[in-house]
């Protein structure tokens, strides 16, 4: 039995689809947890988007939350392998406590249940946000780049780093683990969250672009590689997953071209982003609303970190989907 947490999110839903499509007759059953009926509909709709609704019906769903220990006890019954994809993604400082509870405490619960149930292997979907900080002599961030606690990090990054420490704790206690650190994950079906918001904003007429850059990857590559690593003898390793380092302006232009809308034309320079996030902070506090442009998001928009995928390409000899072509494909869905 395979258990997938976060099965109602972009990565988890695509992972479920990949596992269902690739499994052979008589192979492991697939179980996924969900928090409420509304969230499970997103995964069902994704299967329909790919014209595979019949596969959705063969998944065993259990209502649970990674912070709910009694519910997890039931979810782990008879499980052999675990993909831990569940996480809270937010850069709003007001969500700090919830982010840490979900991403760190929730991961600790998963690790504890894996150890208690003698799980054969655990794959944790982390993030490039949990990778280290470049030193003056370094050009690319890798799996070995050291985390500098004295440098500023978003609450989300800290939570994913803390979650990885829990995974390492499990490893030290004999649990076989794989950690994957994807870059910005692009994929269809979740247009109101994560990177899907980029497509939604561009479609509505986004005017601004920035010249920062980051590592991007197609969600189908993330789940394919995660499944390959789980089936392999590789364990207790960490892999950065990006297809390419790309400037944000180029990504926004590709999205605009694919959606047949106007490209963003105004360069939001770093000084503008710094002003905007401060205005957003004032308005959010006056009107008691969630932040639309947290400082971490603003700073990330003009940062130019570069990430290396050398380790995963060497180990698996894998190729990645071209990001610009993938944007065209998912825009047409």
N, C-alpha and C positions, 0 to 999 in steps of 0.2 A: 504494500500500500504506500502510495506517495501522498504526502500532505503538502498543500500550498497555502501559505498565509498571504494575505493581500490579493486574493483572487479577484477582487472587484476593482483593482487599480489597473493602470496601463500595462505595467510589466506582468503582474500576476495573471491578468486576463489573457494576454498573449501567450504567456507560458502555458496556461491550461490548454489553449487551442493547440499549441505546438505539441504538447505531451499527448493529447488525444489523437492528433493526426498521425503521430509517429509511432504510437504504441502498436505492438503486434497482438494478435488474438491470444488470449490467455495470459497476457502480461499483467503488470501491476494495475490495480484499480487506482483511480485518482480521486482524492478527497480535497475539498477546499472549504475554508471558513469564510463566513460573511457576518456583518454586523446587523444589517436590517434588509428587509425585502426590497427597498428602493435601491440600495447599492448593488444588489445582485442582478437587477435589471440591466445595469450597464454592461455587465459581462455577457448576459444573454443577447443583448443588442449587438455586441461585437461579433459574436458567433454568427449572427444573422447577416451582419455586414460582409463577412467572409463567405457567406452562403454555406455555413456548416451548422445550422441550428440543431440537427439531430445529434451532434457530438455533445452539445451542452447538456442534453437530457441524461447522458450517461455519467455525468460527474456527481459524486456524492457530496452534497452540501451540508455543512453543520454550522449552526449559528453560534458564533463565539467571538471573543475579542482577545487580543494577545495580552491584555492586562487583566483578563478574567480567568483566574486559575481553575476554578471548578469546571468552567466550560472547556478549557484547554485539555483537561484530563480526559474528557470524552473524545475530543478531537484526535488525541494521540493514540487512542486504542487501536492496536494492530498495525501501526505505522512503521515503515522501514526506512524511508527516505523523506527528507524535509527540504522544501525550498521556502526560505523566509523572505518574502517580498514586502510584507506589510510595513508601512511607515507613515508618519505624518510629515508632510512637506509644507512648511510655512516659514516665511522670513519676517513675520510680524512679531516684534518683541513681546507683545501681549500674550502670545501663545507659548512662551518659553517653558512654563511648567508642564503644559500638556505635551509639548514636543519631547521633552526629556522623559516624561512618564511613558509615553508611547514607544519612543525609539530606543531608549536605554532599558527601562524597566521591562518593557514588553519583550525586548530581545533576551534579557536575562531569563525571563520566564520560559521562552522557547528553548534556550540552552539547557535550562534545568530539566525540562521535560525530555529533551533529547537524551541527556545523560541517564535519567531515571528509566527511560524506555529502551535503552541500548540501541539508539538509532544508528544505522550503518553509516550515514553520511548526511551532513547538513550543508546546504548552499545558502549563503547570505548575500542578498543584493544590497550592497552599500552604495557609495557615491564617490565621485571624484572630489566632492567637498570634504571627504574624510582623509584625503591624501595629504602629504606634507607640504611644507612651504619652501620655495626656492631659496637657496643660499646665493650669495653674490656670484659664485663661480659656476652655477648651474643654469642650464638653458631649458631643460624639460623636466617636468614633474613625473616621477616614476613610482613604482611600488616601494622603492627604498628611500624615497625622499623623506627626511625627518620632519615630523610635526613640531612646530615651534609654538609652545604655549604662550609666549610673550607677544605673538602677533595677533591682531584682531581676527576673530572668526565669528561667523553667524551662529545663532543658537542651533540652527539646523545642522551645520557642519560639526559643531561640538557634540550634538546628540548622535550623529552617525559615527563619529570617532569613538564616543563612549560605547556605542553598540558594538563596534568592532572589538573593543576591549573585552566585552562579554563573550564574544565569539572566541577570542584568544583564550579566555579562561576555560571555556569548554574544551578547546584543543589541549590545553595543559592537563585536563582531567581525562584525556583519552578519546575525546570525540573527534572523528574525522570531519574536517571542515574545508569548505571552499569559500573564499570571499571574492566577489566581483565588484569592481568600482566603475560603473558606467558613467559616461559623460552626460551631456544633455540628451535625453532620450526623446526621439521623435517617433510618432505613431498615430494612427487614426482612432476615432471612437471616443476620445476623452477631450473634447474641445473646450471644456470649461475649467480644466485643471492642468497643472504642469505646463509642459511645452505646447499643449494644445491651445492654450490661451494666445500664443503667438499667431496661430492661424486665424483665430477668431478676431483678434484686434486688427490684423492686416486686412481681413475681409471687410471690416467695418470702416476702413480708411485710416490706418495708422499713419501719422505724418512724420514721426521722428525715427531716426536710426542712430546707432552708436557704433564706434569703431573698435570696441573691445572684442575679444575673441575667447573661444573656449573649445573644448572637445565635444563633438557631436557623434551620435550613433543611432541607427535604426533599431526600433524595439525588437524587430524580428531577429536581428543579429544578437542582441542581448540574450534573448531566451534560447536561441540556438546554441550559443556558446556555453551558457550555463548548463544546458542539458548535456552537452558533450563532456564538459568537465565532470559532471556528476556520474556519467557512465564510465569515465576513464578511471585509471588507477591513481590519478593525481589527487592529492589531498594535502591539507595544511599549507595551502598556497593562496596568494592574493594576486588578482589580475586587473589591470586597468583596461577598460573596454571603451575605446573610441575609434571611430572610422577615420576621422580627420579633424585637425584644428582649423576652425573657420571663423572669419570675422562676422560679427552679428549682422552687419549691413548686407553681406552676401546671402546669408540665410533668409533675411527678410525680403530681399529682392527675389529670391527663388520662390518663396511662398506667394508673393504678389503676382509674379509672372504665371505661376501655376493656377492661381485663382482668377486670373485675367482682371486684376485690379491695379490701381496706380501704386507705384513703388513709393515707400517713405522717402521724402525728399529733403527733410530738414535735419542737419547734423546736430544732435544733442551733445554738445561738448561736456567734458567732465564737470566744468564749473556750473553748467546748466543743471546737470543731474544732481549736483550737491545742493543747489538752491531748491530744486523741485522736491527732493525727499524731505527737506526741512519744512516746506510749505505743506506737504502731505501730512507730516507729523502734527503740525499745528491744527489743521482742519480735522484730523482724526480725533484729536483730543477735545476739540471744541464740540464736535457733533457726535462724539462717542461711537465712531465707526471704525471698522477694520482698516488697517493701512493698505493703500493701493500701491505705494512705492516706498517700501522700507529702505533704510539706508544700505542694508546688505545687498539688496537688489540693484540699487543705484550704483554702488561701487563695482559690483560684478559686471555691470553693463559696459564699463570702460576698462576693466582689467584685461590684461593680455597674457594670461597663463597659457602655457603650452604643455601638452601631455604626451607621453610616449606610450605606444601600444606594442613596443618591440617584444615584450615578454610573451604576450598571448599569441602574437603572430609567429614567434619562434616555436613555442610549445605545441600549438595546434596546427601550424601552417595554414592559418585561416585567412580568407579574404573578407572584406567588408563591402556592404552595399554602398554605392555612390550616394552621398547625402542629397545632392541636388536632384538626381534622378528619382530617388525615393520620395522626395517632397512632391514631385509631379505625380507619382503613383498614388500616394495617399490623398492628395488633393482631389483626385478623380473619383475616389470612393464615395 
